[in-house]
């Protein structure tokens, strides 16, 4: 049964990519890093399509990887980059809330959580290898490396949220993906415009 579910999720993920998950059109820039209100966890059952399931099963480990990065940075010198540290604190709170709601949607859809991407090199996912590289990096290089990892994570989440809104089936999840997308756009703007950030960023 697990093998069947994994196959369905993997197929749905491929469909999602075909229908827009790989698009990289420029996103509108938000004026604030304040995240939109988190979606309320449904109190009634929801129907999740294969693409919905694939979206959730990918976004959960992506958020967990970002949280692992944030936690690891907490062990480095506190004055390395105060503006980045403050932003990461906000991201921690937002990502933890999103994980709660994503798992709530899985439960409402009666779908088990499956970490089908464990060990995979997915775009925007913070891996154990990247965390190990960051641990080995000199303190002076940590802020820029961490910011690059976070930026890749935020940008890829925008792509995934667009794909869910295009190809997903659940109205509840599509609305949630829209809120996450707007939050990520604001977070990217805050990351690129924070005090001490490079004057030019790669797109």
C-alpha positions in Angstrom: 0.0 0.0 0.0 2.8 2.4 0.9 4.4 1.7 -2.5 1.2 2.5 -4.3 0.8 5.8 -2.4 4.4 6.8 -3.1 3.9 6.0 -6.8 0.8 8.2 -6.9 2.5 11.1 -5.1 5.5 10.9 -7.4 3.3 10.8 -10.5 1.3 13.8 -9.2 4.5 15.7 -8.5 5.5 15.2 -12.1 2.1 16.4 -13.3 2.5 19.5 -11.0 5.8 20.3 -12.5 4.5 20.0 -16.0 1.6 22.3 -15.1 3.7 25.1 -13.6 5.8 24.1 -10.7 8.9 24.7 -12.7 8.0 28.3 -13.8 10.3 31.1 -12.6 8.5 34.2 -13.8 9.3 37.2 -11.6 7.0 37.6 -8.7 5.6 41.0 -7.6 7.6 42.5 -4.7 5.7 42.9 -1.5 6.3 46.0 0.6 6.3 44.2 4.0 7.7 41.0 5.5 4.5 40.5 7.5 3.1 37.1 6.7 -0.6 36.9 5.8 -2.8 35.1 8.5 -2.2 31.4 8.6 -4.9 29.1 7.3 -7.2 27.7 9.9 -6.9 23.9 10.2 -10.0 22.4 8.6 -12.5 21.0 11.1 -14.3 19.0 8.4 -12.9 16.4 5.9 -11.2 17.8 2.8 -10.6 16.0 -0.5 -7.0 16.0 -1.6 -6.0 15.2 -5.1 -2.7 13.5 -6.0 -1.2 16.9 -6.8 -2.4 18.3 -3.5 -0.8 15.4 -1.7 2.5 15.8 -3.5 2.6 19.5 -2.7 2.1 18.9 1.0 4.5 15.9 1.2 7.2 18.1 -0.4 6.6 21.3 1.5 6.7 19.6 4.9 10.4 18.5 4.5 11.3 21.7 2.9 10.0 23.7 5.9 11.7 21.2 8.3 15.0 21.7 6.5 14.7 25.5 6.7 13.9 25.2 10.4 17.0 22.9 10.9 19.1 25.6 9.2 17.7 28.3 11.5 18.3 26.2 14.6 21.9 25.6 13.5 22.5 29.3 13.0 21.5 29.8 16.6 24.7 28.2 17.6 26.9 30.6 15.7 28.1 34.1 17.0 25.1 36.2 17.8 26.6 39.4 16.2 27.4 37.8 12.8 24.4 39.4 11.1 21.8 40.8 13.5 19.3 41.7 10.7 19.5 38.2 9.3 19.1 36.7 12.7 16.0 38.8 13.3 14.4 37.8 10.0 15.2 34.1 10.7 13.4 34.4 14.0 10.2 35.5 12.1 10.7 32.7 9.6 10.9 30.1 12.4 7.5 31.2 13.7 5.9 31.3 10.3 7.3 27.9 9.2 6.2 26.2 12.4 2.7 27.4 11.9 2.7 26.3 8.3 3.8 22.8 9.4 1.0 22.6 11.8 -1.6 23.6 9.2 -0.1 21.3 6.5 -0.3 18.3 8.8 -3.8 19.4 9.7 -4.8 19.3 6.0 -3.3 15.8 5.7 -5.3 14.7 8.6 -8.4 16.3 7.3 -7.8 14.5 4.0 -7.2 11.2 5.8 -3.8 11.0 4.1 -0.7 9.6 5.9 2.5 11.8 6.1 5.2 10.2 3.9 8.7 11.5 3.7 9.2 10.4 0.1 11.9 12.9 -0.6 14.3 11.9 2.2 17.9 11.9 0.8 16.8 13.6 -2.4 18.5 16.8 -3.8 15.3 18.8 -4.4 15.5 22.4 -5.5 15.3 24.8 -2.5 15.6 22.0 0.1 18.1 22.4 2.9 19.9 19.0 3.2 22.1 17.4 5.7 25.0 18.0 3.3 24.4 21.7 3.1 24.1 21.9 6.8 27.4 20.1 7.2 29.0 22.5 4.8 27.7 25.4 6.8 29.0 24.0 10.1 32.4 23.7 8.5 32.4 27.3 7.1 34.3 30.1 8.8 32.1 32.4 10.9 32.6 35.3 8.5 31.1 33.3 5.6 28.1 31.9 7.5 25.6 34.8 7.0 26.0 35.0 3.2 25.9 31.2 2.8 22.8 30.9 5.1 21.1 33.7 3.3 21.7 32.0 -0.1 20.2 28.7 1.3 17.2 30.5 2.7 16.6 32.5 -0.4 16.6 29.3 -2.6 14.1 27.8 -0.2 11.8 30.8 -0.2 12.0 31.2 -4.0 11.3 27.5 -4.7 8.3 27.6 -2.4 6.8 30.4 -4.4 7.2 28.2 -7.5 5.5 25.2 -5.8 2.7 27.4 -4.5 2.0 28.6 -8.0 1.9 25.1 -9.3 -0.5 24.0 -6.6 -2.8 26.9 -7.4 -2.7 25.9 -11.1 -2.9 22.2 -10.9 -4.2 21.4 -7.4 -7.7 20.1 -6.6 -8.6 21.1 -3.0 -10.0 24.7 -2.7 -8.8 24.8 0.9 -5.2 23.9 -0.1 -5.2 26.2 -3.1 -6.2 29.1 -0.8 -3.6 28.1 1.7 -0.9 27.9 -1.1 -1.9 31.4 -2.1 -1.3 32.7 1.4 2.0 30.9 1.7 3.1 32.4 -1.7 2.3 35.9 -0.6 4.2 35.3 2.7 7.2 34.0 0.8 7.2 37.0 -1.6 7.3 39.4 1.4 10.0 37.3 3.1 12.2 37.4 0.0 11.8 41.1 -0.2 12.8 41.4 3.5 15.8 39.1 3.0 17.1 41.0 0.0 16.5 44.5 1.5 17.7 43.9 5.1 20.5 45.9 6.5 23.8 44.4 5.5 22.5 42.5 2.6 24.4 42.6 -0.7 23.3 45.5 -3.0 22.7 43.1 -5.9 21.1 39.7 -5.7 20.9 36.9 -8.2 17.5 36.2 -9.7 
